Amino acid sequence: MNRRRFMTLTGSTLAMLGGGRAFAQQAQPRLRIDPTEFQPVPIAITNFLPGSPSDGDVGNGVTQVITNNLKRSGLFAPIDQAAFIERISNIDVAPQFQNWKTINAQALVTGRMTRQPDGRLKAEFRLWDVVSGQQLAGQQYFTSPEYWRRIAHIISDQIYERMTGEKGYFDSRVVFVDETGPKERRVKRLAIMDQDGANVRYLTRGAELVLTPRFSPNSQEITYMEFGQGDPKVYLYNIETGQREIVGNFPGMTFAPRFSPDGQRVIMSLQQGGNSNLFVMDLRSRSTTRLTDTPAIDTSPSYSPDGTRICFESDRGGRPQIYVMAAGGGAAQRISFSKDDTNASYSTPVWSPRGDYIAFTKQGGGQFSIGVIKPDGTGERLLTSGYHNEGPTFSPNGRVLMFFRDPGGAGGPSLFSVDISGRNELKVPTPGFASDPAWSPLLSSTSGQ
Amino acid sequence: MKVNVDKTLVASIALHVLVIGWGLVTFSSRAFVAPEESLPIDIISSDQLAQITAGQKTGEKDKPKPKVEKIAEAKPEEDAVGKVTEKKELIKTNSTPEPPPKPVEKPVEKKPEPPKPVAEAKPKEEPKPQEKKPDPAKEDPIAELQKKLETKKPPPKPPEPKVAAVQQQPKPKERPFDPAQIQRELDKRATTRHELTGTTMNASASLGSTTGTAVTNVATWRGAFQGAVKRCFTPTYNGQDADQYEADIDIPMKIDGSLASEPIVVAVRGPSRSIAQAVAESAKRAIVQCQVYSFMPKQQYDSWKLIPMTFGLKDML
């Protein structure tokens, strides 16, 4: 027994010693860093140099647009140019990075705008990693002078994508309902603008009431609902030609149209008696397919980005809730279940272009909230709440939501944007009151991932 | 009935009993000791937090003990007086206006309040100077205060009317307007008590107890390094799936605390590779930007010659 115990003790001791050596020889555990607070990246954006003296204004304009874009994204903190130590005089020469480290810049943008002999505008830019002294991106573009803002948006997307690893969303447009006049006789017109509020253009004259405009995947067409003489109808509007056509000729009212991801179909709700059900119409054959058949109100359908599923709003359970079903119809699964307020209702679901979330409007507790939820019904998160928030629409990269907020009273609605994490809520500038925003896809595809 | 008993058998049994009994006692006690010895080994190797607590948190608790022993010596006070005089000269030259007024304003504001509750006024005045003056010398300041009270303020003890008079006296004194006196008092304690107790009683007072492992504690530089890099780490992603992104980066270090070469991205994880790569680049920028890490202990260079780190975003949600 003694021997056994001795052997056991000896064995265990040796094992421990051996283990200790093994532990000592083993690579040390990894140190872990998880920042607890999000901080925007300090970035220095220098004025784009003019290729000729007459290009100074456009150079400064491009710089301002890029600065504004990156700042509004909430991910970057452009450094005030007054703090710059070095003045860039030639973008083809590497900057003195120590000068930019001194002002805590992590990235530096330099550029040049040059008018070409053929009248076009040449835009060049470089994105530098100040810390490593390496060039992260460098591109040049040619365009007509009047499109200088769009060039600025494209460059912004390049910077955003290179720094974050995600596609940008700056080279995109927003269609919305512009509202003017007194509240009892409000004139509502379809309007389109750049995502930063510039270049507002009106698509209708306001003779008829328009609602729920939505972009086609190619950004060339808009579908919307119009209250003309008689029942409201769904229309297609071509942005380039200005022509419009009615989508189908149904006996009842048609609501809430939205394009399929391939742009070949329009899904909408059609009122029949006291109910409304979902229908999809093939734009080529003009054939219509019924997707739901319930004694309830099914409306606000939205496709998943891969086109295989649909989320929509239905009151088949008593109160409006969000359901998900296959794109061809069939059994629907309810995904919205309010934990804090059983009387809450969910509406206006929109599937993210990334497919990871569905945005919604939640009404409960006397407030309207904008939130997101995963398609399986988990991870619900409210991003903003207030008297009246409604109509969320995703940015092309799925990182930002735009919605409209109506404070009530004599005022009118305005557009706001918020990061899907709930941070960085900003008012979107519009000429007047604005509602029902719809974000277009990215107009130009930047470099592939 | 007689039973023949073999004496040798009895002796043999007795001896066996003795031997077995001795063996049980001795071996059982050894067996009881053995597992205790193995316990600390497990604790040390399992979690480095134990080292951190031994090096830092307990350090503050150990401080008061040696200082109490030191107070028993009378001589240091004499030395302290000498040091105080030397620093008075310095104070006269460095009489900065801003710092002194602040500490003085507070007592002035509080003093107008106490007059109503007369009895409470006294105790409030006494603790205030103690709080402003260095924490460690808790008992020494009392001795000094007592000496001062004996020399300067013998009368305050008398009844209530005199107490009220004493309370009103500080107001006319208006310490805020005479910052030099306050600086002298503060400097006396800061310079004399701190240094004396620290150098004579506890050589590693700032690091912890003398029995701790602070000096050779690997966890100490690990924590400091983490904090230094974290300060510069500004990832550009804060989506709701941020917790799924991680980047493993190895950092080759020089003995002077600078980078021996560019940080090496060992692996990146996350739903989107491009985003994960951006997280890794952001981490690399942080590592390079925050160098030189001159606080790294040179005698432990072997332990941080190559620092493996993982950068994640799980706490950003």
HADDOCK unambig.tbl for C-alpha pairs under 7 A between the chains (distance, minus, plus):
assign (segid A and resid 30 and name CA) (segid B and resid 308 and name CA) 4.87 0.50 0.50
assign (segid A and resid 30 and name CA) (segid B and resid 309 and name CA) 4.71 0.50 0.50
assign (segid A and resid 30 and name CA) (segid B and resid 310 and name CA) 6.10 0.50 0.50
assign (segid A and resid 31 and name CA) (segid B and resid 308 and name CA) 6.30 0.50 0.50
assign (segid A and resid 31 and name CA) (segid B and resid 309 and name CA) 4.47 0.50 0.50
assign (segid A and resid 31 and name CA) (segid B and resid 310 and name CA) 6.00 0.50 0.50
assign (segid A and resid 32 and name CA) (segid B and resid 309 and name CA) 5.65 0.50 0.50
assign (segid A and resid 32 and name CA) (segid B and resid 310 and name CA) 4.68 0.50 0.50
assign (segid A and resid 32 and name CA) (segid B and resid 311 and name CA) 5.85 0.50 0.50
assign (segid A and resid 33 and name CA) (segid B and resid 226 and name CA) 6.56 0.50 0.50
assign (segid A and resid 33 and name CA) (segid B and resid 230 and name CA) 6.39 0.50 0.50
assign (segid A and resid 33 and name CA) (segid B and resid 310 and name CA) 6.31 0.50 0.50
assign (segid A and resid 33 and name CA) (segid B and resid 311 and name CA) 4.94 0.50 0.50
assign (segid A and resid 33 and name CA) (segid B and resid 312 and name CA) 6.12 0.50 0.50
assign (segid A and resid 34 and name CA) (segid B and resid 311 and name CA) 6.16 0.50 0.50
assign (segid A and resid 34 and name CA) (segid B and resid 312 and name CA) 4.92 0.50 0.50
assign (segid A and resid 34 and name CA) (segid B and resid 313 and name CA) 5.19 0.50 0.50
assign (segid A and resid 34 and name CA) (segid B and resid 314 and name CA) 6.26 0.50 0.50
assign (segid A and resid 34 and name CA) (segid B and resid 315 and name CA) 5.75 0.50 0.50
assign (segid A and resid 35 and name CA) (segid B and resid 230 and name CA) 6.56 0.50 0.50
assign (segid A and resid 35 and name CA) (segid B and resid 313 and name CA) 6.42 0.50 0.50
assign (segid A and resid 35 and name CA) (segid B and resid 315 and name CA) 6.25 0.50 0.50
assign (segid A and resid 35 and name CA) (segid B and resid 316 and name CA) 6.29 0.50 0.50
assign (segid A and resid 36 and name CA) (segid B and resid 315 and name CA) 4.98 0.50 0.50
assign (segid A and resid 36 and name CA) (segid B and resid 316 and name CA) 4.97 0.50 0.50
assign (segid A and resid 37 and name CA) (segid B and resid 316 and name CA) 5.69 0.50 0.50
assign (segid A and resid 38 and name CA) (segid B and resid 238 and name CA) 6.94 0.50 0.50
assign (segid A and resid 38 and name CA) (segid B and resid 316 and name CA) 6.33 0.50 0.50
assign (segid A and resid 39 and name CA) (segid B and resid 234 and name CA) 5.70 0.50 0.50
assign (segid A and resid 40 and name CA) (segid B and resid 234 and name CA) 6.70 0.50 0.50
assign (segid A and resid 40 and name CA) (segid B and resid 236 and name CA) 6.88 0.50 0.50
assign (segid A and resid 41 and name CA) (segid B and resid 234 and name CA) 6.05 0.50 0.50
assign (segid A and resid 41 and name CA) (segid B and resid 236 and name CA) 6.85 0.50 0.50
assign (segid A and resid 75 and name CA) (segid B and resid 236 and name CA) 5.82 0.50 0.50
assign (segid A and resid 131 and name CA) (segid B and resid 285 and name CA) 5.88 0.50 0.50
assign (segid A and resid 131 and name CA) (segid B and resid 288 and name CA) 6.64 0.50 0.50
assign (segid A and resid 131 and name CA) (segid B and resid 289 and name CA) 5.92 0.50 0.50
assign (segid A and resid 163 and name CA) (segid B and resid 278 and name CA) 6.24 0.50 0.50
assign (segid A and resid 164 and name CA) (segid B and resid 236 and name CA) 5.37 0.50 0.50
assign (segid A and resid 164 and name CA) (segid B and resid 237 and name CA) 6.49 0.50 0.50
assign (segid A and resid 164 and name CA) (segid B and resid 275 and name CA) 6.05 0.50 0.50
assign (segid A and resid 164 and name CA) (segid B and resid 278 and name CA) 5.45 0.50 0.50
assign (segid A and resid 165 and name CA) (segid B and resid 274 and name CA) 4.54 0.50 0.50
assign (segid A and resid 165 and name CA) (segid B and resid 275 and name CA) 4.18 0.50 0.50
assign (segid A and resid 165 and name CA) (segid B and resid 277 and name CA) 7.00 0.50 0.50
assign (segid A and resid 165 and name CA) (segid B and resid 278 and name CA) 5.29 0.50 0.50
assign (segid A and resid 166 and name CA) (segid B and resid 274 and name CA) 6.88 0.50 0.50
assign (segid A and resid 166 and name CA) (segid B and resid 275 and name CA) 6.20 0.50 0.50
assign (segid A and resid 420 and name CA) (segid B and resid 239 and name CA) 6.80 0.50 0.50
assign (segid A and resid 421 and name CA) (segid B and resid 238 and name CA) 6.72 0.50 0.50
assign (segid A and resid 421 and name CA) (segid B and resid 239 and name CA) 5.74 0.50 0.50
assign (segid A and resid 421 and name CA) (segid B and resid 240 and name CA) 5.98 0.50 0.50
assign (segid A and resid 449 and name CA) (segid B and resid 274 and name CA) 6.45 0.50 0.50
